[in-house]
Protein backbone atom coordinates (compact mmCIF):
# COMPACT_ATOMS: atom_id res chain seq x y z
CA UNK A 1 0.00 0.00 0.00
CA UNK A 2 1.45 3.40 -0.96
CA UNK A 3 1.43 6.40 1.37
CA UNK A 4 -1.40 8.22 -0.41
CA UNK A 5 -3.66 5.17 -0.09
CA UNK A 6 -2.70 4.76 3.56
CA UNK A 7 -3.71 8.36 4.27
CA UNK A 8 -7.09 7.83 2.62
CA UNK A 9 -7.76 4.61 4.51
CA UNK A 10 -6.86 6.16 7.86
CA UNK A 11 -9.30 9.00 7.33
CA UNK A 12 -12.06 6.55 6.44
CA UNK A 13 -11.41 4.69 9.69
CA UNK A 14 -11.43 7.95 11.63
CA UNK A 15 -14.84 8.83 10.19
CA UNK A 16 -16.22 5.45 11.24
CA UNK A 17 -14.90 5.49 14.78
CA UNK A 18 -16.28 8.94 15.61
CA UNK A 19 -12.99 10.81 15.38
CA UNK A 20 -11.07 9.24 18.25
CA UNK A 21 -7.32 9.39 18.08
CA UNK A 22 -7.13 12.61 16.06
CA UNK A 23 -4.92 15.63 16.57
CA UNK A 24 -6.55 18.19 18.91
CA UNK A 25 -6.84 20.60 15.99
CA UNK A 26 -9.40 18.22 14.45
CA UNK A 27 -11.48 17.42 17.52
CA UNK A 28 -14.30 19.74 16.40
CA UNK A 29 -13.88 19.09 12.67
CA UNK A 30 -16.98 18.06 10.68
CA UNK A 31 -17.63 14.32 10.27
CA UNK A 32 -19.45 14.70 6.96
CA UNK A 33 -18.60 12.72 3.84
CA UNK A 34 -17.94 15.93 1.89
CA UNK A 35 -15.45 17.23 4.46
CA UNK A 36 -13.78 13.84 4.63
CA UNK A 37 -13.28 13.88 0.86
CA UNK A 38 -11.91 17.42 0.96
CA UNK A 39 -9.51 16.54 3.75
CA UNK A 40 -8.30 13.44 1.94
CA UNK A 41 -7.75 15.37 -1.28
CA UNK A 42 -5.69 18.04 0.45
CA UNK A 43 -3.65 15.48 2.37
CA UNK A 44 -2.97 13.58 -0.83
CA UNK A 45 -1.85 16.74 -2.62
CA UNK A 46 0.45 17.78 0.23
CA UNK A 47 1.95 14.32 0.39
CA UNK A 48 2.46 14.33 -3.39
CA UNK A 49 4.30 17.66 -3.20
CA UNK A 50 6.49 16.37 -0.36
CA UNK A 51 7.45 13.38 -2.50
CA UNK A 52 7.77 15.12 -5.88
CA UNK A 53 10.14 17.76 -4.57
CA UNK A 54 11.92 15.61 -1.95
CA UNK A 55 11.00 18.07 0.79
CA UNK A 56 11.81 15.63 3.58
CA UNK A 57 15.35 14.94 2.42
CA UNK A 58 17.65 15.60 5.39
CA UNK A 59 14.97 17.58 7.25
CA UNK A 60 14.46 17.41 11.03
CA UNK A 61 12.70 20.60 12.18
CA UNK A 62 10.44 23.03 10.30
CA UNK A 63 9.34 26.57 11.07
CA UNK A 64 5.77 26.91 9.76
CA UNK A 65 4.86 30.50 8.92
CA UNK A 66 1.42 31.30 10.34
CA UNK A 67 -0.10 34.61 9.27
CA UNK A 68 -3.57 33.94 10.62
CA UNK A 69 -5.04 33.59 7.13
CA UNK A 70 -6.88 30.58 5.71
CA UNK A 71 -3.90 29.23 3.76
CA UNK A 72 -1.36 29.15 6.59
CA UNK A 73 -3.93 27.68 8.99
CA UNK A 74 -4.69 24.99 6.42
CA UNK A 75 -0.99 24.27 5.93
CA UNK A 76 -0.42 23.86 9.67
CA UNK A 77 -3.47 21.63 10.07
CA UNK A 78 -2.52 19.32 7.20
CA UNK A 79 1.10 19.02 8.35
CA UNK A 80 -0.07 18.24 11.90
CA UNK A 81 -2.49 15.67 10.48
CA UNK A 82 0.28 13.91 8.56
CA UNK A 83 2.61 14.07 11.55
CA UNK A 84 -0.11 12.64 13.81
CA UNK A 85 -0.39 9.69 11.42
CA UNK A 86 3.38 9.10 11.46
CA UNK A 87 3.79 10.27 7.86
CA UNK A 88 5.80 13.42 8.52
CA UNK A 89 8.99 12.67 10.48
CA UNK A 90 9.94 16.26 11.32
CA UNK A 91 9.37 18.54 14.30
CA UNK A 92 7.04 21.48 13.68
CA UNK A 93 7.03 24.89 15.30
CA UNK A 94 4.45 27.47 14.23
CA UNK A 95 5.59 31.07 14.02
CA UNK A 96 3.63 34.28 13.63
CA UNK A 97 5.43 37.53 12.86
CA UNK A 98 3.43 40.37 14.37
CA UNK A 99 4.35 43.19 11.97
CA UNK A 100 2.82 45.99 13.97
CA UNK A 101 -0.30 46.43 11.86
CA UNK A 102 -3.00 48.57 13.51
CA UNK A 103 -5.76 46.67 15.28
CA UNK A 104 -3.90 43.36 15.01
CA UNK A 105 -5.53 41.03 17.58
CA UNK A 106 -2.42 39.81 19.36
CA UNK A 107 -4.23 37.31 21.57
CA UNK A 108 -5.87 35.14 18.90
CA UNK A 109 -2.95 33.08 17.64
CA UNK A 110 -1.17 32.34 20.95
CA UNK A 111 -4.47 31.39 22.60
CA UNK A 112 -5.48 29.14 19.70
CA UNK A 113 -2.07 27.46 19.37
CA UNK A 114 -1.87 26.88 23.13
CA UNK A 115 -5.37 25.41 23.13
CA UNK A 116 -4.48 22.81 20.47
CA UNK A 117 -1.06 22.10 21.99
CA UNK A 118 1.13 23.32 19.12
CA UNK A 119 4.66 24.55 19.80
CA UNK A 120 4.87 28.15 18.63
CA UNK A 121 6.73 31.42 18.70
CA UNK A 122 5.18 34.87 18.35
CA UNK A 123 7.68 37.52 17.22
CA UNK A 124 7.04 41.27 17.16
CA UNK A 125 8.77 43.38 14.50
CA UNK A 126 7.25 46.67 13.38
CA UNK A 127 7.76 46.27 9.64
CA UNK A 128 4.40 47.99 9.08
CA UNK A 129 5.88 51.41 9.81
CA UNK A 130 8.83 50.73 7.51
CA UNK A 131 6.54 49.74 4.64
CA UNK A 132 4.28 52.76 5.12
CA UNK A 133 7.33 55.04 5.20
CA UNK A 134 9.18 53.57 2.22
CA UNK A 135 6.35 52.82 -0.22
CA UNK A 136 5.00 55.87 -2.10
CA UNK A 137 1.32 56.76 -1.82
CA UNK A 138 -0.74 54.64 -4.19
CA UNK A 139 1.96 51.99 -4.72
CA UNK A 140 1.50 48.41 -3.52
CA UNK A 141 2.94 47.24 -0.23
CA UNK A 142 3.18 43.51 -0.94
CA UNK A 143 6.72 43.26 -2.31
CA UNK A 144 8.53 45.14 0.46
CA UNK A 145 6.28 43.70 3.16
CA UNK A 146 7.00 40.19 1.92
CA UNK A 147 10.79 40.74 1.82
CA UNK A 148 10.88 42.12 5.34
CA UNK A 149 8.69 39.31 6.65
CA UNK A 150 10.76 36.64 4.88
CA UNK A 151 14.04 38.00 6.28
CA UNK A 152 12.71 37.90 9.82
CA UNK A 153 11.29 34.40 9.39
CA UNK A 154 14.65 33.13 8.12
CA UNK A 155 16.32 34.64 11.18
CA UNK A 156 13.80 33.02 13.51
CA UNK A 157 14.22 29.67 11.74
CA UNK A 158 17.96 29.81 12.43
CA UNK A 159 17.40 30.78 16.06
CA UNK A 160 15.00 27.86 16.48
CA UNK A 161 17.40 25.36 14.91
CA UNK A 162 15.14 24.68 11.93
CA UNK A 163 16.18 23.26 8.57
CA UNK A 164 13.40 24.93 6.60
CA UNK A 165 10.86 27.70 6.52
CA UNK A 166 7.49 26.35 5.36
CA UNK A 167 4.92 28.67 3.78
CA UNK A 168 1.27 28.30 2.74
CA UNK A 169 1.42 29.35 -0.93
CA UNK A 170 -1.00 27.31 -3.05
CA UNK A 171 -1.77 26.54 -6.70
CA UNK A 172 -3.29 29.94 -7.45
CA UNK A 173 -0.36 31.79 -5.86
CA UNK A 174 2.02 29.91 -8.14
CA UNK A 175 -0.04 30.54 -11.29
CA UNK A 176 -0.64 34.20 -10.46
CA UNK A 177 3.09 34.73 -9.89
CA UNK A 178 3.89 33.04 -13.20
CA UNK A 179 1.55 35.34 -15.13
CA UNK A 180 2.73 38.44 -13.24
CA UNK A 181 6.28 37.63 -14.35
CA UNK A 182 5.03 36.76 -17.84
CA UNK A 183 3.02 39.95 -18.39
CA UNK A 184 4.95 42.46 -16.30
CA UNK A 185 8.45 41.04 -15.76
CA UNK A 186 9.19 39.63 -19.21
CA UNK A 187 10.37 36.29 -17.87
CA UNK A 188 9.13 32.76 -17.30
CA UNK A 189 9.31 32.22 -13.55
CA UNK A 190 7.03 31.41 -10.65
CA UNK A 191 7.17 30.34 -7.01
CA UNK A 192 9.19 27.14 -6.69
CA UNK A 193 7.87 24.45 -4.38
CA UNK A 194 11.37 24.05 -2.94
CA UNK A 195 14.04 26.75 -2.80
CA UNK A 196 17.46 27.09 -1.18
CA UNK A 197 17.88 30.54 0.35
CA UNK A 198 20.65 32.88 -0.79
CA UNK A 199 22.82 32.03 2.22
CA UNK A 200 22.52 28.33 1.45
CA UNK A 201 21.62 27.31 5.00
CA UNK A 202 17.81 27.01 4.86
CA UNK A 203 15.20 25.54 2.56
CA UNK A 204 11.97 27.33 1.74
CA UNK A 205 9.17 24.80 1.19
CA UNK A 206 5.65 25.15 -0.20
CA UNK A 207 3.79 21.87 0.49
CA UNK A 208 0.47 23.35 -0.73
CA UNK A 209 1.83 23.79 -4.27
CA UNK A 210 -0.83 21.43 -5.70
CA UNK A 211 -3.70 22.57 -3.47
CA UNK A 212 -6.51 24.74 -4.88
CA UNK A 213 -7.35 27.99 -3.10
CA UNK A 214 -11.07 27.18 -3.21
CA UNK A 215 -10.43 23.89 -1.40
CA UNK A 216 -8.36 25.67 1.26
CA UNK A 217 -11.14 28.24 1.74
CA UNK A 218 -13.72 25.47 2.22
CA UNK A 219 -11.37 23.63 4.57
CA UNK A 220 -10.79 26.76 6.68
CA UNK A 221 -14.50 27.49 6.91
CA UNK A 222 -15.29 23.91 7.96
CA UNK A 223 -12.50 23.91 10.54
CA UNK A 224 -13.64 27.32 11.86
CA UNK A 225 -10.12 28.71 12.05
CA UNK A 226 -9.93 32.10 13.83
CA UNK A 227 -9.01 34.05 10.69
CA UNK A 228 -7.12 37.34 11.07
CA UNK A 229 -7.54 39.68 8.07
CA UNK A 230 -4.60 41.64 6.67
CA UNK A 231 -5.17 45.40 7.11
CA UNK A 232 -2.12 46.28 5.01
CA UNK A 233 -2.05 44.44 1.68
CA UNK A 234 -5.66 43.40 2.05
CA UNK A 235 -6.72 47.04 2.19
CA UNK A 236 -5.46 47.91 -1.29
CA UNK A 237 -7.44 47.62 -4.51
CA UNK A 238 -6.19 47.19 -8.05
CA UNK A 239 -3.14 45.07 -7.31
CA UNK A 240 -1.56 43.35 -10.30
CA UNK A 241 -2.04 40.04 -8.52
CA UNK A 242 -5.77 40.67 -8.27
CA UNK A 243 -5.88 41.19 -12.02
CA UNK A 244 -4.12 37.84 -12.53
CA UNK A 245 -6.52 36.17 -10.09
CA UNK A 246 -9.51 37.54 -11.97
CA UNK A 247 -8.05 36.44 -15.32
CA UNK A 248 -7.42 32.90 -14.09
CA UNK A 249 -10.88 32.69 -12.54
CA UNK A 250 -12.44 33.76 -15.83
CA UNK A 251 -10.42 31.16 -17.76
CA UNK A 252 -11.45 28.46 -15.29
CA UNK A 253 -15.12 29.41 -15.60
CA UNK A 254 -15.01 29.20 -19.38
CA UNK A 255 -12.72 26.17 -19.56
CA UNK A 256 -12.94 24.11 -16.34
CA UNK A 257 -9.75 22.31 -15.42
CA UNK A 258 -7.38 24.82 -17.06
CA UNK A 259 -5.70 25.75 -13.78
CA UNK A 260 -4.57 22.17 -13.23
CA UNK A 261 -3.42 22.01 -16.85
CA UNK A 262 -1.38 25.20 -16.45
CA UNK A 263 0.17 23.90 -13.25
CA UNK A 264 1.17 20.68 -15.03
CA UNK A 265 2.71 22.77 -17.79
CA UNK A 266 5.06 24.36 -15.26
CA UNK A 267 6.36 20.86 -14.50
CA UNK A 268 6.89 19.91 -18.16
CA UNK A 269 9.30 22.44 -19.63
CA UNK A 270 10.98 21.89 -22.99
CA UNK A 271 13.90 24.36 -23.24
CA UNK A 272 14.52 23.58 -26.93
CA UNK A 273 11.07 24.94 -27.74
CA UNK A 274 11.57 28.26 -25.99
CA UNK A 275 13.84 31.20 -26.84
CA UNK A 276 16.52 31.21 -24.15
CA UNK A 277 19.99 30.36 -25.54
CA UNK A 278 21.28 30.08 -21.96
CA UNK A 279 19.02 27.07 -21.36
CA UNK A 280 19.48 25.35 -24.71
CA UNK A 281 22.46 25.20 -27.06
CA UNK A 282 20.83 26.51 -30.22
CA UNK A 283 24.27 27.28 -31.62
CA UNK A 284 25.10 23.59 -31.42
CA UNK A 285 22.16 22.51 -33.61
CA UNK A 286 23.41 20.99 -36.86
CA UNK A 287 21.95 18.98 -39.68
CA UNK A 288 22.94 15.39 -40.35
CA UNK A 289 22.06 14.00 -36.92
CA UNK A 290 25.07 15.46 -35.10
CA UNK A 291 23.33 18.22 -33.15
CA UNK A 292 24.84 18.57 -29.70
CA UNK A 293 21.95 20.58 -28.30
CA UNK A 294 19.11 18.18 -29.11
CA UNK A 295 17.03 16.91 -26.19
CA UNK A 296 15.13 13.69 -25.67
CA UNK A 297 11.87 15.64 -25.87
CA UNK A 298 12.64 16.56 -29.46
N, C-alpha and C positions, 0 to 999 in steps of 0.2 A: 504493500500500500504506500503510495507516495504521500508527501507531506500535505499537499493541497486536499487530497481525499481524507486524510486523517483529521484535518481541521473541520471539514464539513461534517464528518461523522460525529465528532465530539460535540458540535453545536446541536445536532439532532438529539443526541442523548441528553444534553442539558435541557432542551425544550421538554423532553418527556419526563424528566425527573423533577420538574418544578423549579429548576435554576439553582439547585444546591451545588456547592463546590465551585462557585464563580468568583471572579475578582470583585471586591467590594464596589468597584465602579459600576458593576452591572447588576447589583442587587435589585435595583428598581427599574431595570430595563424591561421593555415590553416582552411578552411571551408569544406574540402573534406570529403566524406563519410568514407574513410579509416582512416583519422586522428580522426574523431569523434568516430569510433569504438575503436581505440587504446586508446583514452582518457577515454572513458567509462570503458573499461576493467581495466585500471590502477586505476581509481577511485573506481571501485567495489572491486578490490583486496586490496586497502588501507583500505577501509571501513570495509572489512571483517576482516583484521588484527586488526583494532581498536576494533572491537566487540569481536573477538575470545579471545584476550588477555586482554580485559578490560582496554585498555590503557587510557581511559578517566576518569576512576574512581578516583575522588578526584582531578583532574587536573585543573589548572587555567591558567598557563603560561608556554610555552615551549620555550627552546632555540634550534633552528634548526641549526645544524652544516652545514656550507656551504663551501666546499673546492674549488668550482669553476669547479668541474667535472660534468659529465652528470648526475650521480646518485643523488647528493645532490641538483642540480638544479631541477631535476624532483621531488624529495621529496618536496621541497619548493613550487613548482608550484601546485602540487596535494593537499597539505595541504591548500594553499591559495584558491584553487578552492572549496574545501569542506567548508572552513570557509565562503567564499563569498556566498555560498548557504545556510548558516545557519546550516550546518551539523557538524561543529567542534567548539564547544563552549569553546575554549581556546584562549588566546592571543598568538601571535607568534612573536618572535624576531629572525632574522637571525644573525648568527655570523660566521665570518671568522677569523681563527687564522693564521696570517701571520707569518710563521715559519722561515723567514729569508733566504729562498732559493734564490740562484742567479737568476737574471733576472725575478723575480716575478713581474708581472705587477700590482702594487699596486692600480692603478686607476680604474681597470675594475669593480670590485665588488661594491665599494661604488657608482660609477656612475650609474651602472645598477640598484642597489637596490633603490637609490634615484629616479631614473627615473620612476620606477614602484610603488613607494610609500610604500616600505616595511621597517618597523622599523628594524634597524640593528646595529651591533657593530663590528668594525674591531679592532682586538687586535694583537699587535706585540710582539712576543716572539721568540728570536733566538734559537730555538731548533735544527735548522739545524747544527750549529757549534758543539753542544753537540753530536749529532748523528755521525757526521763525525769524531769527536775525540774519541768517545767511541767504535765505531764498527770497528773491525779489517778489513783490506783490503781484499776484496773479499767476506765478509759476507754480509748478507742482512740487510737493514736498517729498514724494515717495523715494526718489533716488538717494538723496542725502540722508533721509531718515533711515533707510535700509542699510546704508553703509555704516552709519554710526552704530546702529543696533547690532549689525553683524560683527563689527570689531569688538564690541563689549562682550558679546556672546562667546566669541573665540577666546577672549581673555578668561572668562569665567570657566569655560571648558578646561582650559589649562590648569586653572587653580583647583578645579574639582578632580583632576587626574583622569579626564575623559579622553577617549580616542577619537570621538566624533561629535560634531554638532548636527542634530537631526531636526529638520524643518518640515512644516506641513504643506508644502507646495504640491498641487495636484495637477491633473491632466490639463485643465483649462489654463492654469498658470503657465504651464510649459508651452502650450499652443499660442497663447496670447503673447508671450515673450518672443516666440519665433516670429510671429507676424509683425510685432513692433520693430524687431531688428530688420526684418525683410522690407517693410515699408519705409521706416524712418532711419535705420542705421546702415542700409545698403550692405548687409551681410547675412549669411545663413548661420544662425546661432540661436540657441535657446537655453533653458535651464537644464544642466545635466543632472541625472539622478544621483551621480556620485562624483565628487570633485575634491581634489587635494588642494588645500589652501596655499597661498603664496609662500608661506614660511615652510611648508612641507611637513608640518608636525601634526596636522589635524585633517580628518576627512569631513566633508559636508555631505550629508545624505538626505535624500528625499524619497522615503518609502511609499509615499502616496502618488508617485509618478503616474500610475495607471488608473488611479481612482477618479471618478467623475465628481465634479463639484456638486451637482444635483444630489447625488447619493450621499455625499458628506453632509449636505444641508438637511436631508431627511433623517440621517443618522443622528445629527446633533439635536434636532427637534424631538425625536423619539427618546433620546437619552436625557433630555431636559438639562443640558449643560447650562451653567450660569454665564451666558454670553456677555462679554464686555465690548461695546462698540468702540471703534477708533474715532476720536474726535479731531484727529489731525488729517490724515489722508482721506478718511471716510467723509470729511466735510467738504471736499472739493468736487466740483462738477467738471465735466469735459476733459477728463484725463484721457491720454492716448490709449491707455489700457482699457478704459471703458468702451472706447470705439472698437477696439479689437474684440472685446467680449460680445458687443452687440452684433458685429459682423459674423462671428462664429455661431452665435445663437441663431441668426437668420439663416445661415447655411444649413445648420442642423435641422431647423424647422422644414426647410424646403427639400433637403436630402438627408433623411435620418441615417445615422451611422457614420457620417463624414468625419466627426471628431476622432473616432477610433481609427478610421482610415488614415487621417493625417498624422496621428500619433505613431501608427505603424510605419509611416513613411519616414519619420525621423530616425527610425531604427534600421532602415534599409537604404543606405546612401551609396550611390554609385559615382565615385569621383570622376571617372572617365566621361561621364555624361553631364558634367557641370563645366564651369569655365575658370577654374582656379588652377593655374599651372604649378602652384606650390604643392597641390595635393595629388596631381597626376602629371606624369612625364609626357606631355604632348609632343615635346621636341624629339622624344625617342621613338615616336610612331613612324614606322617604315612599312613599305609594301613588301610583299614576298614572304610574309610569315615570320619576319625577324624583329618585329616591334618589341622593344624592351619595356614599353609602358603599358602594354595590354593587361587587362585584369580578367579574372575568371568570369566576372559578370558579363563581359563582352561576348 
